Amino acid sequence: MSRSTIPLELDGHEQDDICPSRGTRSGSPKVVHLSTYDIAGGAARAAYRLHDGLRKAGVDSSMFVREARTTDSSVIKFEPTKTFCKRAERRIRREQIDRKLRPAVPPDSDTVEPFRTDRSEYGLDILPQLPPYDILNLHWIADFVDYPSFFGAFSKNTRIVWTLHDMNAFTGGCHYDLGCGRYLSECGNCPQLLAAGPNDLSREIWTRKKSLFDQLSEEQIHFATPSTWLAEEVHRSPILGRFPVSVIPYGLDLAEFAPRDVGSAREVFGIPHEAKVILFVADGLPLFRKGFEVLVRALEHIRSWIPELHLVTVGHNSPDLGRHIPHSYLGHINSDRLLSNIYSAADLLVIPSLQDNLPNTVLESMACGTPAVGFEVGGIPDMIQHRQTGLLVAPGEARALGAAMVELLQNPERRRALGANCRQHALNHFSLEEQAERYCQLYTDILHERVVG
């Protein structure tokens, strides 16, 4: 099989499967998931769900994180060394990093895309605290892992799976390039930086990453992407394009995310029973990439057609809609059970992202039997099958998005049929058990290659 091949194929008769639940030998290899957070943000929640799914499958899995918000004993929090010398060293490194970032990167805000360097104040401090592992599975590691120190410390026998949740691993600092494409040729002149130029910070970071990954063998890192789109972006990358990639979608607990009673759900959240409910869910509601401004324009186009229109939003920071569109802001919600009720209370989920990987929100909505309308970008078409589980429209087209919403809001029978298809599609393709099974296969393949090699 070519190293650039996306599908994952294994000969199960010749390899020991590491999932004990599948009838294999005892003493399965240890898997450690390295992530900046355990459940804060979509990438972290996806990582924790995978970890949970693997443990339920009998895999010896743990998480190692910079910040822990769960009380799960299998989540281990990194503790920076508190000696005077180490604290001084971290402060000096932090100030050096800040001196590079401060003049170049826009201040953090609710609307600006995050931009992250490959450096971290922690240097080599992470490595001694890592639990023992046979497979190290990286996730979203920004502001935690110092790339040069971290990747430069591994032996040729180390085996890493890196689950990418965005583009940051192979760009000059952005997590989504918003279509600029500069990561294909060394970055520079970055449109997301304040201080941009041919040799700006993005080129410096890109060049450092390229030099670092050029020193690693193809056997040391295997990338996993939730969407076909992100796998294709990895293949195009001059930094990571030579490494193997597998597409493994996110998985959900489909007993937790399941259709609930619409009437009860609307009553709990104070949503009018007769309303035509549009739902928008994002970790950061005003974030440009999530397309909320486009959604507002679409709703303005259709409010005269749908007088009962009611928008429900979930996420950080209440958006300003004025008084034109009836709106319920439910805040940021971590509880899967509450979220399943909110999805069930909606007639439609709208996903107007201008660029995205495999948004958890679409999977969650589908699992709850609520169809979605969205732009045909990134990994969204991996989930929304046009006219089967929802509707796809051309990216950025507010009027087309509005027309798609009207089409389904005015046709409840069609909406119900799509909702049933959504639930079945989630059962067939996006269960936590299926995701864990595919990662078990990937881990097995990688460890088998190490033994054979």
C-alpha positions as CSV (number, residue, x, y, z in Angstrom):
1,M,0.0,0.0,0.0
2,S,1.3,3.4,-0.9
3,R,2.2,5.7,2.0
4,S,-0.2,8.4,0.7
5,T,-3.2,6.1,0.4
6,I,-6.1,7.3,2.5
7,P,-8.2,4.1,3.2
8,L,-7.1,1.9,6.0
9,E,-7.0,-1.8,5.1
10,L,-5.8,-4.6,7.4
11,D,-5.3,-8.3,7.2
12,G,-6.8,-9.3,10.5
13,H,-5.7,-13.0,10.1
14,E,-2.0,-12.0,10.4
15,Q,-2.1,-9.4,13.1
16,D,-2.9,-9.3,16.8
17,D,-5.8,-6.9,17.4
18,I,-5.3,-4.7,20.4
19,C,-9.0,-4.4,21.3
20,P,-9.7,-6.9,24.0
21,S,-13.4,-6.6,23.4
22,R,-12.8,-8.2,20.1
23,G,-11.6,-11.4,21.5
24,T,-7.8,-10.8,21.5
25,R,-5.1,-11.6,23.9
26,S,-4.9,-9.9,27.3
27,G,-2.4,-7.1,28.1
28,S,-3.3,-4.8,25.3
29,P,-0.8,-2.0,24.4
30,K,-1.1,1.3,26.3
31,V,-2.4,4.3,24.4
32,V,-1.8,7.8,25.7
33,H,-3.8,10.7,24.1
34,L,-1.9,14.0,24.3
35,S,-4.1,17.1,24.2
36,T,-4.0,20.7,25.4
37,Y,-7.5,20.3,27.0
38,D,-9.7,17.3,27.8
39,I,-13.2,18.7,27.0
40,A,-12.8,22.5,26.4
41,G,-13.6,23.0,22.7
42,G,-14.7,20.8,19.9
43,A,-11.3,19.2,19.2
44,A,-10.8,18.4,22.9
45,R,-14.3,16.9,23.2
46,A,-13.7,14.7,20.2
47,A,-10.4,13.5,21.7
48,Y,-12.0,12.7,25.0
49,R,-14.8,10.8,23.3
50,L,-12.3,8.7,21.4
51,H,-10.4,8.0,24.6
52,D,-13.7,7.0,26.3
53,G,-14.7,4.8,23.4
54,L,-11.4,3.0,23.5
55,R,-11.7,2.4,27.2
56,K,-15.1,1.0,26.7
57,A,-13.6,-1.3,24.1
58,G,-11.2,-2.6,26.7
59,V,-8.1,-0.6,25.5
60,D,-5.6,0.7,28.2
61,S,-6.1,4.3,27.3
62,S,-5.3,7.5,29.2
63,M,-5.3,11.2,28.4
64,F,-2.4,13.6,29.3
65,V,-3.5,17.3,29.2
66,R,-2.4,20.8,30.1
67,E,-5.8,21.7,31.5
68,A,-8.3,19.2,32.9
69,R,-12.0,20.0,33.5
70,T,-13.3,16.5,34.1
71,T,-12.8,14.5,37.3
72,D,-12.1,11.4,35.2
73,S,-9.1,9.6,36.9
74,S,-7.9,8.4,33.5
75,V,-7.2,12.0,32.5
76,I,-3.8,13.0,33.9
77,K,-3.0,16.7,34.2
78,F,0.5,18.0,33.4
79,E,2.1,19.7,36.4
80,P,4.9,22.2,35.6
81,T,8.0,21.7,37.6
82,K,7.9,24.3,40.5
83,T,11.6,24.7,41.2
84,F,13.0,28.2,41.0
85,C,15.2,27.4,38.0
86,K,12.4,25.8,36.0
87,R,9.9,28.6,36.7
88,A,12.6,31.1,35.6
89,E,13.3,29.1,32.5
90,R,9.6,29.0,31.6
91,R,9.2,32.7,32.1
92,I,12.2,33.5,29.8
93,R,10.8,31.2,27.1
94,R,7.4,32.7,27.5
95,E,8.7,36.2,27.1
96,Q,10.8,35.2,24.0
97,I,7.7,33.7,22.4
98,D,5.6,36.7,23.3
99,R,8.1,39.1,21.7
100,K,7.6,37.3,18.4
101,L,3.8,37.0,18.7
102,R,2.8,40.3,20.1
103,P,3.6,42.6,17.2
104,A,2.5,40.1,14.6
105,V,-0.7,38.5,15.8
106,P,-4.0,40.3,16.3
107,P,-5.2,40.4,19.9
108,D,-7.4,37.4,20.9
109,S,-11.0,38.2,20.3
110,D,-14.3,36.4,19.6
111,T,-14.2,37.1,15.9
112,V,-10.5,36.6,15.0
113,E,-9.2,33.1,14.0
114,P,-6.6,31.8,16.4
115,F,-2.9,31.8,15.3
116,R,-0.5,29.6,17.2
117,T,3.3,29.2,17.1
118,D,5.0,25.9,17.2
119,R,6.9,26.9,20.4
120,S,5.8,26.5,24.0
121,E,7.2,27.6,27.3
122,Y,7.2,24.0,28.6
123,G,10.1,22.8,26.3
124,L,11.1,19.3,27.3
125,D,9.2,19.3,30.6
126,I,6.3,17.4,29.2
127,L,8.2,14.3,28.3
128,P,9.2,13.0,31.8
129,Q,5.6,13.2,32.9
130,L,4.1,11.3,30.0
131,P,2.5,8.0,31.2
132,P,4.1,4.8,29.7
133,Y,2.7,4.1,26.2
134,D,3.1,1.9,23.2
135,I,1.1,4.3,21.0
136,L,1.1,8.1,21.6
137,N,-2.0,9.7,20.0
138,L,-1.6,13.4,19.6
139,H,-4.6,15.7,19.2
140,W,-4.9,19.5,19.5
141,I,-1.6,20.4,21.1
142,A,-1.2,24.2,20.6
143,D,0.1,26.2,23.5
144,F,1.3,23.0,25.1
145,V,3.8,21.1,23.0
146,D,7.1,22.7,21.9
147,Y,7.6,21.1,18.5
148,P,11.4,21.3,18.3
149,S,12.0,19.9,21.8
150,F,9.2,17.4,21.6
151,F,9.6,15.8,18.2
152,G,13.3,16.0,18.4
153,A,13.4,13.8,21.5
154,F,11.8,10.6,20.1
155,S,13.7,7.5,19.0
156,K,13.1,5.9,15.7
157,N,11.1,3.2,17.5
158,T,8.5,5.6,18.8
159,R,5.1,5.3,17.2
160,I,2.8,8.3,17.0
161,V,-0.7,8.7,15.7
162,W,-1.6,12.3,15.2
163,T,-5.4,13.0,15.0
164,L,-5.6,16.4,13.2
165,H,-8.6,18.5,14.1
166,D,-7.6,21.4,11.9
167,M,-4.8,22.6,9.6
168,N,-2.3,24.0,12.2
169,A,0.2,21.1,12.1
170,F,1.2,22.0,8.5
171,T,0.6,25.8,8.3
172,G,2.7,28.7,9.4
173,G,0.4,29.2,12.4
174,C,-3.2,29.5,11.4
175,H,-5.6,26.7,12.2
176,Y,-7.6,27.4,9.1
177,D,-6.1,29.2,6.1
178,L,-9.5,30.6,4.9
179,G,-8.6,29.6,1.4
180,C,-5.3,31.6,1.1
181,G,-3.3,28.4,0.2
182,R,0.0,29.9,1.2
183,Y,0.9,26.8,3.3
184,L,1.5,25.1,-0.1
185,S,4.6,27.3,-0.6
186,E,6.3,28.3,2.6
187,C,3.6,30.7,3.9
188,G,4.7,34.4,4.2
189,N,2.6,37.5,3.5
190,C,0.1,36.0,5.9
191,P,-3.4,37.6,5.6
192,Q,-4.1,36.7,9.2
193,L,-1.1,38.6,10.7
194,L,-0.8,42.3,11.5
195,A,2.9,42.4,10.7
196,A,2.9,40.5,7.4
197,G,5.6,40.3,4.7
198,P,7.6,37.8,2.6
199,N,9.6,36.6,5.7
200,D,7.0,37.2,8.4
201,L,6.3,35.0,11.4
202,S,4.2,32.6,9.4
203,R,7.2,31.8,7.1
204,E,9.5,31.4,10.1
205,I,7.1,28.9,11.7
206,W,6.5,27.1,8.4
207,T,10.2,26.7,7.8
208,R,10.9,25.4,11.2
209,K,8.1,22.8,10.9
210,K,9.4,21.7,7.5
211,S,12.9,21.3,8.8
212,L,11.7,19.3,11.8
213,F,9.4,16.9,10.0
214,D,12.0,16.3,7.3
215,Q,14.1,14.7,9.9
216,L,11.4,12.2,10.9
217,S,10.8,8.9,9.2
218,E,7.5,7.9,7.6
219,E,7.2,5.1,10.0
220,Q,7.3,7.3,13.1
221,I,4.0,9.3,12.5
222,H,0.7,8.2,11.1
223,F,-1.9,11.0,10.6
224,A,-5.6,10.4,11.1
225,T,-8.1,13.0,9.9
226,P,-11.9,13.0,10.6
227,S,-12.7,14.2,7.1
228,T,-11.7,13.4,3.6
229,W,-11.1,17.1,3.0
230,L,-8.5,17.4,5.7
231,A,-6.7,14.2,4.5
232,E,-6.5,15.8,1.0
233,E,-5.0,19.0,2.5
234,V,-2.4,16.9,4.3
235,H,-1.5,15.1,1.1
236,R,-1.0,18.5,-0.6
237,S,1.2,19.8,2.2
238,P,5.0,20.1,1.5
239,I,5.5,19.5,5.3
240,L,3.4,16.4,5.9
241,G,2.5,15.1,2.4
242,R,4.9,12.1,2.5
243,F,3.4,10.7,5.7
244,P,0.6,8.0,5.8
245,V,-2.9,9.3,6.4
246,S,-6.1,7.5,7.3
247,V,-9.6,9.0,7.4
248,I,-11.5,8.0,10.6
249,P,-14.6,10.1,11.3
250,Y,-15.5,11.2,14.8
251,G,-17.8,8.9,16.8
252,L,-20.6,9.6,19.3
253,D,-22.4,7.8,22.1
254,L,-25.6,7.3,20.1
255,A,-27.6,6.4,23.3
256,E,-26.7,9.9,24.7
257,F,-27.3,11.7,21.4
258,A,-30.7,10.4,20.4
259,P,-34.1,11.9,19.4
260,R,-36.0,13.4,22.4
261,D,-39.5,14.6,22.7
262,V,-39.8,17.9,20.8
263,G,-42.6,19.3,23.0
264,S,-40.8,18.6,26.3
265,A,-37.5,19.9,25.0
266,R,-39.1,23.2,23.8
267,E,-40.8,23.7,27.1
268,V,-37.6,23.2,29.1
269,F,-35.7,25.8,27.1
270,G,-38.6,28.2,26.7
271,I,-38.8,27.8,22.9
272,P,-42.3,28.6,21.4
273,H,-44.1,25.3,20.6
274,E,-45.4,26.5,17.2
275,A,-42.2,28.2,16.0
276,K,-40.1,27.2,13.1
277,V,-36.8,26.7,14.9
278,I,-33.4,27.2,13.3
279,L,-30.5,26.1,15.5
280,F,-26.9,27.4,15.3
281,V,-24.2,25.8,17.5
282,A,-20.6,26.9,17.7
283,D,-17.9,27.0,20.4
284,G,-17.4,30.7,19.5
285,L,-20.5,32.1,18.0
286,P,-19.1,35.3,16.5
287,L,-16.1,33.6,14.9
288,F,-15.9,34.7,11.3
289,R,-15.1,31.2,9.9
290,K,-18.3,29.8,11.4
291,G,-20.3,32.1,9.2
292,F,-22.8,33.6,11.6
293,E,-22.9,36.8,9.7
294,V,-23.9,34.9,6.6
295,L,-26.6,33.1,8.5
296,V,-28.0,36.4,9.8
297,R,-28.2,37.7,6.2
298,A,-30.0,34.5,5.1
299,L,-32.5,34.8,7.9
300,E,-33.2,38.5,6.9
301,H,-34.0,37.2,3.4
302,I,-36.5,34.6,4.6
303,R,-38.2,36.1,7.7
304,S,-41.1,37.4,5.6
305,W,-41.6,33.9,4.2
306,I,-41.5,32.2,7.6
307,P,-43.4,34.4,10.1
308,E,-42.9,31.8,12.9
309,L,-39.2,31.9,12.5
310,H,-37.2,31.5,15.7
311,L,-33.4,31.3,16.0
312,V,-31.7,29.3,18.9
313,T,-28.0,29.7,19.4
314,V,-25.6,27.7,21.7
315,G,-22.0,28.7,22.4
316,H,-19.8,31.3,24.0
317,N,-20.9,35.0,23.7
318,S,-24.4,35.9,22.8
319,P,-24.6,37.3,19.3
320,D,-26.3,40.6,18.5
321,L,-29.3,40.2,16.3
322,G,-31.1,43.3,17.0
323,R,-34.9,42.9,17.3
324,H,-35.7,41.7,13.8
325,I,-35.4,37.9,14.4
326,P,-36.9,36.2,17.5
327,H,-33.9,34.6,19.2
328,S,-33.1,32.4,22.2
329,Y,-29.5,32.3,23.4
330,L,-28.9,29.3,25.6
331,G,-25.3,29.9,26.4
332,H,-22.4,27.4,26.4
333,I,-23.5,23.9,27.2
334,N,-21.2,20.9,27.9
335,S,-23.8,18.3,28.9
336,D,-24.5,15.9,26.1
337,R,-27.9,15.1,27.4
338,L,-28.9,18.8,27.4
339,L,-27.5,19.2,23.9
340,S,-29.5,16.2,22.6
341,N,-32.7,17.9,23.9
342,I,-31.7,21.2,22.2
343,Y,-31.0,19.4,18.8
344,S,-34.4,17.6,19.2
345,A,-36.2,20.9,19.8
346,A,-35.0,22.3,16.5
347,D,-36.5,21.9,13.1
348,L,-33.2,22.4,11.4
349,L,-29.5,22.8,12.2
350,V,-27.8,25.4,10.1
351,I,-24.0,25.1,9.5
352,P,-22.8,28.1,7.5
353,S,-19.1,27.5,8.1
354,L,-16.9,29.0,5.4
355,Q,-14.2,26.4,6.2
356,D,-14.4,23.5,8.6
357,N,-13.2,20.0,9.3
358,L,-15.9,17.6,10.5
359,P,-18.0,19.8,12.9
360,N,-19.2,17.8,15.9
361,T,-22.4,19.9,15.8
362,V,-23.6,18.3,12.5
363,L,-22.9,14.7,13.8
364,E,-24.7,15.5,17.0
365,S,-27.7,17.0,15.2
366,M,-27.9,14.0,12.8
367,A,-27.8,11.6,15.7
368,C,-30.8,13.4,17.3
369,G,-32.8,13.1,14.0
370,T,-32.5,16.8,13.1
371,P,-31.5,17.5,9.5
372,A,-28.9,20.1,8.6
373,V,-28.5,22.8,6.0
374,G,-25.0,24.0,5.2
375,F,-22.3,25.1,2.8
376,E,-20.5,22.5,0.7
377,V,-17.1,23.1,2.3
378,G,-14.5,21.0,4.1
379,G,-15.8,17.9,5.8
380,I,-19.5,19.0,5.8
381,P,-20.3,16.9,2.7
382,D,-18.9,13.8,4.5
383,M,-21.9,14.1,6.8
384,I,-24.7,16.0,4.9
385,Q,-25.8,13.8,2.0
386,H,-27.6,16.3,-0.3
387,R,-31.3,15.6,-0.2
388,Q,-30.8,12.5,1.9
389,T,-29.8,13.9,5.3
390,G,-30.0,17.6,4.6
391,L,-29.3,20.2,2.0
392,L,-25.9,21.6,0.7
393,V,-25.5,24.9,-1.0
394,A,-22.7,26.9,-2.6
395,P,-20.2,28.3,0.0
396,G,-21.0,31.8,1.2
397,E,-24.3,32.2,-0.7
398,A,-26.7,33.7,1.9
399,R,-29.7,33.7,-0.4
400,A,-29.2,30.1,-1.4
401,L,-28.8,29.2,2.3
402,G,-32.1,30.9,3.0
403,A,-33.9,29.2,0.2
404,A,-32.7,25.8,1.5
405,M,-34.0,26.6,4.9
406,V,-37.4,27.7,3.5
407,E,-37.6,24.5,1.4
408,L,-37.4,22.3,4.5
409,L,-39.3,24.5,6.9
410,Q,-42.3,24.6,4.6
411,N,-42.3,20.9,4.1
412,P,-42.6,19.1,7.5
413,E,-43.1,15.6,5.9
414,R,-39.8,16.0,4.0
415,R,-38.1,17.2,7.1
416,R,-39.2,14.2,9.1
417,A,-38.0,11.9,6.3
418,L,-34.6,13.5,6.3
419,G,-34.5,13.4,10.1
420,A,-35.1,9.6,10.0
421,N,-32.3,9.3,7.4
422,C,-30.0,11.3,9.6
423,R,-30.5,9.0,12.6
424,Q,-29.9,5.9,10.5
425,H,-26.8,7.4,8.9
426,A,-25.4,8.2,12.3
427,L,-26.1,4.7,13.5
428,N,-24.4,3.3,10.4
429,H,-21.3,5.5,10.2
430,F,-20.7,7.6,13.3
431,S,-21.0,5.4,16.4
432,L,-18.3,5.6,19.1
433,E,-17.9,1.8,18.8
434,E,-17.1,2.1,15.0
435,Q,-14.6,4.9,15.7
436,A,-12.8,2.9,18.4
437,E,-12.8,-0.2,16.2
438,R,-11.0,1.7,13.4
439,Y,-8.5,3.3,15.7
440,C,-7.8,-0.2,17.2
441,Q,-7.1,-1.4,13.6
442,L,-4.8,1.5,13.0
443,Y,-2.8,1.0,16.2
444,T,-2.6,-2.7,15.4
445,D,-1.2,-2.0,12.0
446,I,1.4,0.4,13.3
447,L,2.6,-1.9,16.0
448,H,2.7,-4.8,13.6
449,E,4.9,-2.7,11.2
450,R,7.3,-1.9,14.0
451,V,7.7,-5.6,14.9
452,V,8.1,-6.7,11.2
453,G,10.4,-3.8,10.5
